[in-house]
C-alpha cells in the first residue's frame, strides 16, 4: 500500500513539474534518483543472501 502512495505522489510531482515547464528539474531529479539507486545496488551485499533469507522475507 505504501508503494502505491509513493507512486501516486511521484506521479503528481512529475505532472506538476511538466505543467510548469520545469523539465530541467525533472532531469535533475531523475539523475539523482538513478545515482542513489546505483549506490544502493553497489553497496548491497548480494553475495551473502541465501535461500533461507529469501524464504523468510516471503512469509512477511
N, CA, C and O atoms as a Tinker XYZ file with bonds, in Angstrom:
   240  protein
     1  N      0.830000   -1.198000    0.000000    73     2
     2  CA     0.000000    0.000000    0.000000    64     1     3
     3  C      0.872000    1.257000    0.000000    63     2     4     5
     4  O      0.565000    2.229000   -0.690000    81     3
     5  N      1.952000    1.235000    0.771000    73     3     6
     6  CA     2.798000    2.426000    0.820000    64     5     7
     7  C      3.483000    2.672000   -0.529000    63     6     8     9
     8  O      3.733000    3.818000   -0.903000    81     7
     9  N      3.784000    1.592000   -1.256000    73     7    10
    10  CA     4.396000    1.762000   -2.578000    64     9    11
    11  C      3.431000    2.476000   -3.520000    63    10    12    13
    12  O      3.851000    3.297000   -4.335000    81    11
    13  N      2.154000    2.171000   -3.413000    73    11    14
    14  CA     1.149000    2.821000   -4.252000    64    13    15
    15  C      1.034000    4.307000   -3.916000    63    14    16    17
    16  O      0.880000    5.144000   -4.806000    81    15
    17  N      1.109000    4.622000   -2.634000    73    15    18
    18  CA     1.054000    6.030000   -2.215000    64    17    19
    19  C      2.269000    6.784000   -2.745000    63    18    20    21
    20  O      2.130000    7.903000   -3.238000    81    19
    21  N      3.473000    6.182000   -2.651000    73    19    22
    22  CA     4.680000    6.804000   -3.201000    64    21    23
    23  C      4.542000    7.010000   -4.701000    63    22    24    25
    24  O      4.913000    8.061000   -5.224000    81    23
    25  N      4.010000    6.009000   -5.395000    73    23    26
    26  CA     3.851000    6.098000   -6.844000    64    25    27
    27  C      2.920000    7.243000   -7.226000    63    26    28    29
    28  O      3.218000    8.002000   -8.148000    81    27
    29  N      1.813000    7.370000   -6.535000    73    27    30
    30  CA     0.870000    8.453000   -6.817000    64    29    31
    31  C      1.499000    9.802000   -6.508000    63    30    32    33
    32  O      1.325000   10.753000   -7.269000    81    31
    33  N      2.231000    9.898000   -5.397000    73    31    34
    34  CA     2.894000   11.150000   -5.042000    64    33    35
    35  C      3.921000   11.577000   -6.072000    63    34    36    37
    36  O      3.975000   12.745000   -6.457000    81    35
    37  N      4.734000   10.634000   -6.519000    73    35    38
    38  CA     5.745000   10.952000   -7.535000    64    37    39
    39  C      5.079000   11.342000   -8.845000    63    38    40    41
    40  O      5.539000   12.261000   -9.523000    81    39
    41  N      4.004000   10.656000   -9.209000    73    39    42
    42  CA     3.293000   10.991000  -10.445000    64    41    43
    43  C      2.712000   12.402000  -10.379000    63    42    44    45
    44  O      2.728000   13.127000  -11.373000    81    43
    45  N      2.204000   12.790000   -9.223000    73    43    46
    46  CA     1.658000   14.138000   -9.073000    64    45    47
    47  C      2.764000   15.181000   -9.194000    63    46    48    49
    48  O      2.593000   16.196000   -9.869000    81    47
    49  N      3.904000   14.930000   -8.534000    73    47    50
    50  CA     5.027000   15.878000   -8.607000    64    49    51
    51  C      5.520000   16.017000  -10.045000    63    50    52    53
    52  O      5.762000   17.128000  -10.516000    81    51
    53  N      5.670000   14.896000  -10.736000    73    51    54
    54  CA     6.129000   14.946000  -12.135000    64    53    55
    55  C      5.105000   15.673000  -13.004000    63    54    56    57
    56  O      5.475000   16.474000  -13.863000    81    55
    57  N      3.829000   15.398000  -12.786000    73    55    58
    58  CA     2.796000   16.082000  -13.554000    64    57    59
    59  C      2.804000   17.582000  -13.350000    63    58    60    61
    60  O      2.650000   18.345000  -14.303000    81    59
    61  N      2.986000   18.009000  -12.098000    73    59    62
    62  CA     3.046000   19.450000  -11.805000    64    61    63
    63  C      4.275000   20.077000  -12.451000    63    62    64    65
    64  O      4.194000   21.171000  -13.009000    81    63
    65  N      5.419000   19.387000  -12.378000    73    63    66
    66  CA     6.635000   19.929000  -12.982000    64    65    67
    67  C      6.517000   20.022000  -14.503000    63    66    68    69
    68  O      7.011000   20.974000  -15.106000    81    67
    69  N      5.866000   19.042000  -15.120000    73    67    70
    70  CA     5.655000   19.111000  -16.572000    64    69    71
    71  C      4.716000   20.271000  -16.910000    63    70    72    73
    72  O      4.950000   20.998000  -17.876000    81    71
    73  N      3.661000   20.444000  -16.121000    73    71    74
    74  CA     2.714000   21.530000  -16.376000    64    73    75
    75  C      3.369000   22.894000  -16.211000    63    74    76    77
    76  O      2.997000   23.850000  -16.891000    81    75
    77  N      4.343000   22.988000  -15.307000    73    75    78
    78  CA     5.036000   24.258000  -15.077000    64    77    79
    79  C      6.254000   24.422000  -15.989000    63    78    80    81
    80  O      7.007000   25.386000  -15.851000    81    79
    81  N      6.447000   23.485000  -16.917000    73    79    82
    82  CA     7.554000   23.527000  -17.880000    64    81    83
    83  C      8.911000   23.529000  -17.180000    63    82    84    85
    84  O      9.827000   24.241000  -17.590000    81    83
    85  N      9.030000   22.736000  -16.136000    73    83    86
    86  CA    10.286000   22.627000  -15.387000    64    85    87
    87  C     10.962000   21.288000  -15.712000    63    86    88    89
    88  O     11.239000   20.489000  -14.817000    81    87
    89  N     11.220000   21.060000  -16.993000    73    87    90
    90  CA    11.793000   19.800000  -17.446000    64    89    91
    91  C     13.213000   19.627000  -16.905000    63    90    92    93
    92  O     13.633000   18.504000  -16.627000    81    91
    93  N     13.950000   20.717000  -16.753000    73    91    94
    94  CA    15.312000   20.629000  -16.226000    64    93    95
    95  C     15.314000   20.068000  -14.801000    63    94    96    97
    96  O     16.224000   19.327000  -14.430000    81    95
    97  N     14.313000   20.415000  -14.008000    73    95    98
    98  CA    14.207000   19.888000  -12.645000    64    97    99
    99  C     13.924000   18.390000  -12.682000    63    98   100   101
   100  O     14.447000   17.638000  -11.860000    81    99
   101  N     13.103000   17.956000  -13.627000    73    99   102
   102  CA    12.817000   16.528000  -13.767000    64   101   103
   103  C     14.087000   15.780000  -14.144000    63   102   104   105
   104  O     14.345000   14.703000  -13.608000    81   103
   105  N     14.881000   16.325000  -15.051000    73   103   106
   106  CA    16.162000   15.704000  -15.416000    64   105   107
   107  C     17.069000   15.591000  -14.200000    63   106   108   109
   108  O     17.707000   14.560000  -13.991000    81   107
   109  N     17.127000   16.644000  -13.402000    73   107   110
   110  CA    17.964000   16.639000  -12.213000    64   109   111
   111  C     17.491000   15.581000  -11.212000    63   110   112   113
   112  O     18.303000   14.822000  -10.683000    81   111
   113  N     16.190000   15.531000  -10.953000    73   111   114
   114  CA    15.644000   14.545000  -10.022000    64   113   115
   115  C     15.869000   13.116000  -10.518000    63   114   116   117
   116  O     16.186000   12.225000   -9.729000    81   115
   117  N     15.706000   12.901000  -11.815000    73   115   118
   118  CA    15.926000   11.569000  -12.373000    64   117   119
   119  C     17.391000   11.156000  -12.247000    63   118   120   121
   120  O     17.687000    9.997000  -11.956000    81   119
   121  N     18.296000   12.089000  -12.461000    73   119   122
   122  CA    19.721000   11.796000  -12.337000    64   121   123
   123  C     20.090000   11.466000  -10.899000    63   122   124   125
   124  O     20.825000   10.509000  -10.653000    81   123
   125  N     19.597000   12.238000   -9.958000    73   123   126
   126  CA    19.879000   11.981000   -8.550000    64   125   127
   127  C     19.276000   10.639000   -8.118000    63   126   128   129
   128  O     19.916000    9.882000   -7.387000    81   127
   129  N     18.063000   10.343000   -8.560000    73   127   130
   130  CA    17.429000    9.074000   -8.212000    64   129   131
   131  C     18.215000    7.895000   -8.780000    63   130   132   133
   132  O     18.364000    6.871000   -8.113000    81   131
   133  N     18.710000    8.032000   -9.984000    73   131   134
   134  CA    19.496000    6.961000  -10.594000    64   133   135
   135  C     20.812000    6.750000   -9.857000    63   134   136   137
   136  O     21.230000    5.609000   -9.657000    81   135
   137  N     21.466000    7.822000   -9.454000    73   135   138
   138  CA    22.707000    7.709000   -8.696000    64   137   139
   139  C     22.457000    7.026000   -7.350000    63   138   140   141
   140  O     23.243000    6.178000   -6.927000    81   139
   141  N     21.368000    7.393000   -6.683000    73   139   142
   142  CA    21.027000    6.762000   -5.404000    64   141   143
   143  C     20.751000    5.275000   -5.604000    63   142   144   145
   144  O     21.221000    4.452000   -4.818000    81   143
   145  N     20.010000    4.924000   -6.627000    73   143   146
   146  CA    19.727000    3.521000   -6.902000    64   145   147
   147  C     21.009000    2.742000   -7.175000    63   146   148   149
   148  O     21.175000    1.633000   -6.667000    81   147
   149  N     21.913000    3.304000   -7.966000    73   147   150
   150  CA    23.173000    2.630000   -8.261000    64   149   151
   151  C     24.042000    2.493000   -7.021000    63   150   152   153
   152  O     24.734000    1.486000   -6.869000    81   151
   153  N     24.025000    3.476000   -6.134000    73   151   154
   154  CA    24.777000    3.368000   -4.890000    64   153   155
   155  C     24.206000    2.285000   -3.979000    63   154   156   157
   156  O     24.959000    1.554000   -3.335000    81   155
   157  N     22.902000    2.182000   -3.924000    73   155   158
   158  CA    22.274000    1.139000   -3.116000    64   157   159
   159  C     22.660000   -0.238000   -3.633000    63   158   160   161
   160  O     22.994000   -1.127000   -2.850000    81   159
   161  N     22.616000   -0.415000   -4.937000    73   159   162
   162  CA    22.990000   -1.694000   -5.527000    64   161   163
   163  C     24.479000   -1.970000   -5.329000    63   162   164   165
   164  O     24.868000   -3.108000   -5.064000    81   163
   165  N     25.311000   -0.938000   -5.456000    73   163   166
   166  CA    26.755000   -1.121000   -5.331000    64   165   167
   167  C     27.149000   -1.539000   -3.921000    63   166   168   169
   168  O     28.059000   -2.352000   -3.753000    81   167
   169  N     26.489000   -1.005000   -2.918000    73   167   170
   170  CA    26.859000   -1.305000   -1.543000    64   169   171
   171  C     26.043000   -2.428000   -0.920000    63   170   172   173
   172  O     26.276000   -2.781000    0.236000    81   171
   173  N     25.096000   -2.997000   -1.651000    73   171   174
   174  CA    24.335000   -4.118000   -1.111000    64   173   175
   175  C     25.195000   -5.372000   -1.162000    63   174   176   177
   176  O     25.997000   -5.554000   -2.078000    81   175
   177  N     25.019000   -6.225000   -0.178000    73   175   178
   178  CA    25.815000   -7.439000   -0.066000    64   177   179
   179  C     25.001000   -8.606000   -0.627000    63   178   180   181
   180  O     24.418000   -9.386000    0.126000    81   179
   181  N     24.970000   -8.714000   -1.936000    73   179   182
   182  CA    24.153000   -9.731000   -2.589000    64   181   183
   183  C     24.782000  -11.118000   -2.502000    63   182   184   185
   184  O     24.093000  -12.121000   -2.687000    81   183
   185  N     26.060000  -11.184000   -2.229000    73   183   186
   186  CA    26.746000  -12.473000   -2.198000    64   185   187
   187  C     26.351000  -13.296000   -0.975000    63   186   188   189
   188  O     26.360000  -14.525000   -1.040000    81   187
   189  N     26.010000  -12.662000    0.117000    73   187   190
   190  CA    25.707000  -13.369000    1.358000    64   189   191
   191  C     24.219000  -13.635000    1.562000    63   190   192   193
   192  O     23.809000  -13.959000    2.677000    81   191
   193  N     23.418000  -13.512000    0.543000    73   191   194
   194  CA    21.992000  -13.820000    0.648000    64   193   195
   195  C     21.800000  -15.273000    0.259000    63   194   196   197
   196  O     22.247000  -15.701000   -0.805000    81   195
   197  N     21.129000  -16.039000    1.125000    73   195   198
   198  CA    20.867000  -17.445000    0.798000    64   197   199
   199  C     19.364000  -17.679000    0.733000    63   198   200   201
   200  O     18.569000  -16.766000    0.956000    81   199
   201  N     18.996000  -18.883000    0.433000    73   199   202
   202  CA    17.572000  -19.205000    0.233000    64   201   203
   203  C     16.753000  -19.038000    1.510000    63   202   204   205
   204  O     15.568000  -18.717000    1.422000    81   203
   205  N     17.326000  -19.238000    2.676000    73   203   206
   206  CA    16.589000  -19.074000    3.917000    64   205   207
   207  C     16.182000  -17.614000    4.119000    63   206   208   209
   208  O     15.082000  -17.341000    4.601000    81   207
   209  N     17.049000  -16.685000    3.760000    73   207   210
   210  CA    16.708000  -15.266000    3.880000    64   209   211
   211  C     15.567000  -14.910000    2.924000    63   210   212   213
   212  O     14.675000  -14.143000    3.285000    81   211
   213  N     15.590000  -15.460000    1.711000    73   211   214
   214  CA    14.524000  -15.172000    0.754000    64   213   215
   215  C     13.207000  -15.786000    1.201000    63   214   216   217
   216  O     12.159000  -15.154000    1.062000    81   215
   217  N     13.235000  -17.017000    1.742000    73   215   218
   218  CA    12.011000  -17.681000    2.185000    64   217   219
   219  C     11.425000  -16.938000    3.392000    63   218   220   221
   220  O     10.204000  -16.840000    3.518000    81   219
   221  N     12.265000  -16.423000    4.264000    73   219   222
   222  CA    11.783000  -15.683000    5.432000    64   221   223
   223  C     11.138000  -14.373000    5.041000    63   222   224   225
   224  O     10.163000  -13.961000    5.669000    81   223
   225  N     11.657000  -13.702000    4.016000    73   223   226
   226  CA    11.084000  -12.421000    3.622000    64   225   227
   227  C      9.768000  -12.597000    2.865000    63   226   228   229
   228  O      8.935000  -11.691000    2.853000    81   227
   229  N      9.575000  -13.755000    2.235000    73   227   230
   230  CA     8.323000  -14.013000    1.527000    64   229   231
   231  C      7.180000  -14.262000    2.497000    63   230   232   233
   232  O      6.021000  -13.988000    2.186000    81   231
   233  N      7.509000  -14.783000    3.674000    73   231   234
   234  CA     6.472000  -15.063000    4.668000    64   233   235
   235  C      5.951000  -13.806000    5.323000    63   234   236   237
   236  O      4.837000  -13.806000    5.848000    81   235
   237  N      6.729000  -12.724000    5.309000    73   235   238
   238  CA     6.318000  -11.469000    5.952000    64   237   239
   239  C      5.198000  -10.785000    5.220000    63   238   240
   240  O      4.745000   -9.720000    5.640000    81   239
